[in-house]
Amino acid sequence: MRVKYVTTEEIASNWGLTESYVRSLCSDGRIKGAERFGCIWSIPENATWDVPRKTKDDGRLRGSGRSNRFRQVEPLR
């Protein structure tokens, strides 16, 4: 099965972020599955990203009670 890739512009629009911040996340390796082809980032449609949040000593997110550090984002339609 082929993975459908989308652009940083589409991801930024879907996630409510700026395109430059999405490119920065890709460069830092914080968007899982993002690949660079020349000067263009291709991101899997069902990608997740590492949300920078402070955690408690036991690994749980502060104030949420959840320990999952990756945010699942709805696929583009």
Sequence and secondary structure as in RCSB ss.txt:
>XXXX:A:sequence
MRVKYVTTEEIASNWGLTESYVRSLCSDGRIKGAERFGCIWSIPENATWDVPRKTKDDGRLRGSGRSNRFRQVEP
LR
>XXXX:A:secstr
    EE HHHHHHHHT  HHHHHHHHHTT BTT EEETTEEEEETT EEE    B TTS BTTT     EEE   
  
